[in-house]
């Protein structure tokens, strides 16, 4: 299998993932980004396409792998679905400075970034982000498209439902459930379950808003 990879998204998260991919031994051949002109060099890596469809016209799925590096959970999910329809492989991206337990399971298209820790028997679904220096302790479960921001500390047996978001530096105590599309604010200390579609903040964390969404 070729070690060449393209990064979908050339924003901040995309640039972090490109550097993580290079550190992990991939050859980063280019970015795909709709807001940046083709041929533009970003940290020495060219923008080679605007959209996954544009990219698919230039590259064959057997020749290159793809990583979708967009922070917004819904946008990332849509782009990943599009990339997979074109037949591209979407491997996990694991920075070599991270610590991943041999009993952990990392889903495809998931980023585990620098100095993150994934504990024993933890598992992630598809398209998750475990960002810089986050700790996901033993038996945590991340369903699809969960985003864990830098410096999060999640104790054992926490369950993150699909498309939930945990802000920078938040702390989660053992055994809680973070609901679908729920949002934990930066610096919050979460000591009880967070319902679906709910945003919590503070120490201890309390609900500050709830908005209806289609649960996916």
C-alpha positions in Angstrom: 0.0 0.0 0.0 1.3 3.4 -0.9 2.3 5.7 2.0 1.2 8.8 0.0 -1.6 10.7 1.6 -3.6 13.9 0.8 -5.2 16.1 3.5 -8.7 17.4 3.0 -8.8 20.8 4.6 -5.9 23.3 4.8 -7.0 25.3 7.8 -5.4 25.1 11.2 -6.5 21.5 11.9 -5.5 20.5 8.4 -2.0 21.9 8.9 -1.6 20.1 12.3 -2.8 16.8 10.7 -0.4 17.2 7.7 2.5 17.6 10.1 1.3 14.6 12.1 1.0 12.5 9.0 4.6 13.4 8.0 5.8 12.5 11.5 4.0 9.2 11.2 5.8 8.3 8.1 3.3 9.3 5.4 4.3 11.2 2.3 2.0 14.2 2.2 1.4 15.0 -1.4 -1.0 17.8 -1.1 -4.1 19.6 0.4 -7.6 19.6 -0.9 -9.3 22.9 0.1 -12.1 24.9 -1.5 -11.0 28.2 -0.1 -7.4 28.2 -1.3 -6.2 28.5 -4.9 -4.7 25.4 -6.4 -0.9 25.5 -6.5 -0.7 27.6 -3.3 2.0 26.2 -1.0 1.0 25.8 2.7 4.0 24.9 4.9 5.7 23.5 1.8 2.7 21.3 0.8 0.8 22.3 -2.4 -3.0 22.7 -2.7 -3.8 20.2 -5.4 -7.6 20.2 -5.6 -10.6 22.2 -4.4 -13.1 19.4 -3.6 -13.1 15.6 -3.2 -14.7 15.3 -6.7 -11.9 17.5 -8.1 -9.4 15.4 -6.2 -10.9 12.1 -7.6 -10.4 13.3 -11.1 -6.6 13.7 -10.5 -5.8 10.7 -8.3 -6.8 7.0 -8.3 -8.0 5.4 -5.1 -5.4 2.6 -5.3 -2.6 5.1 -5.5 -3.2 7.4 -2.5 -4.9 7.5 0.8 -6.9 10.5 2.2 -7.3 12.1 5.6 -10.2 14.5 6.3 -8.9 17.1 8.6 -11.8 19.5 9.2 -12.7 20.4 12.8 -16.5 20.8 12.5 -18.0 17.4 13.2 -20.8 17.7 10.6 -18.6 19.0 7.9 -16.0 16.3 8.6 -18.7 13.6 8.4 -20.0 14.9 5.1 -16.6 15.1 3.5 -15.6 11.7 4.8 -18.7 10.2 3.3 -17.9 11.8 0.0 -14.3 10.7 0.0 -15.3 7.1 0.7 -17.9 7.1 -2.1 -14.9 7.8 -4.5 -13.2 4.7 -3.1 -10.3 6.3 -1.2 -8.9 4.6 1.9 -9.1 6.7 5.0 -6.6 5.4 7.6 -6.3 6.6 11.2 -3.6 9.2 11.8 -1.6 8.5 14.9 1.2 10.9 15.9 4.3 9.0 17.0 4.6 11.0 20.2 1.1 9.8 21.3 0.7 6.9 23.7 -1.9 4.4 22.5 -2.5 1.2 24.6 -2.1 -2.0 22.6 -5.6 -3.0 23.8 -7.1 0.2 22.5 -9.0 0.3 19.2 -8.7 3.4 16.9 -11.3 3.7 14.2 -10.6 4.7 10.6 -10.2 8.4 9.7 -9.5 9.2 13.4 -6.7 11.6 14.4 -4.7 11.0 17.6 -2.4 14.0 17.8 0.9 14.8 19.5 1.2 13.7 23.1 -2.3 12.4 23.4 -2.9 9.3 25.5 -5.4 6.5 24.8 -5.7 4.1 27.7 -6.4 0.4 28.0 -9.4 -1.0 26.1 -10.5 2.5 25.0 -12.0 2.6 21.6 -12.9 5.3 19.0 -15.3 5.2 16.1 -14.9 6.7 12.7 -13.6 10.2 12.1 -12.9 11.2 15.7 -10.3 13.8 16.8 -8.2 13.2 19.9 -6.3 16.4 20.0 -2.9 17.5 21.3 -2.1 16.2 24.8 -5.7 15.0 25.5 -6.0 12.0 27.8 -8.7 9.3 27.1 -8.3 6.9 29.9 -9.2 3.2 30.1 -12.5 1.9 28.7 -13.6 5.2 27.2 -15.8 4.9 24.2 -15.9 7.5 21.5 -18.6 7.0 18.9 -18.3 8.3 15.4 -17.3 11.9 14.7 -16.5 12.9 18.3 -14.1 15.8 18.9 -11.8 15.9 21.9 -9.9 19.2 22.1 -6.4 19.8 23.4 -5.6 19.1 27.0 -8.9 17.3 27.9 -8.7 14.9 30.8 -11.3 12.1 30.5 -11.2 9.5 33.4 -12.1 5.9 32.9 -15.3 4.5 31.4 -16.6 7.8 29.9 -18.9 7.3 26.9 -19.0 10.0 24.2 -22.0 9.6 21.9 -21.8 10.5 18.2 -20.8 14.1 17.2 -20.2 15.3 20.7 -17.6 18.0 21.4 -15.4 18.5 24.4 -13.6 21.9 24.7 -10.0 22.6 25.6 -8.9 21.6 29.1 -12.2 20.1 30.2 -12.2 17.4 32.9 -14.6 14.4 32.9 -15.1 12.2 35.9 -15.5 8.4 35.6 -18.5 6.7 34.2 -20.4 9.6 32.7 -22.1 9.8 29.3 -21.8 12.8 27.0 -24.8 12.8 24.7 -25.2 13.0 21.0 -24.2 16.4 19.7 -23.6 17.6 23.2 -21.0 20.3 23.8 -18.7 20.6 26.8 -17.2 24.1 27.2 -13.5 24.7 27.6 -12.3 24.2 31.2 -15.6 22.6 32.4 -15.5 19.9 35.1 -18.2 17.4 34.2 -19.4 15.2 37.1 -22.7 14.0 35.7 -24.2 12.9 32.4 -24.7 15.5 29.7 -28.0 15.1 27.8 -28.2 15.0 24.0 -28.0 18.4 22.2 -27.0 20.2 25.4 -24.1 22.6 26.1 -22.6 22.6 29.6 -20.0 24.9 31.2 -18.5 25.7 34.5 -17.2 24.0 37.6 -19.1 21.8 38.2 -20.5 21.9 34.7 -24.2 22.9 34.3 -26.4 23.2 31.3 -26.3 26.6 29.6 -28.3 25.9 26.4 -30.1 23.2 24.5 -30.8 23.4 20.8 -32.8 20.9 18.7 -30.9 19.1 16.0 -31.5 16.0 13.9 -29.8 13.3 15.8 -27.5 11.3 13.5 
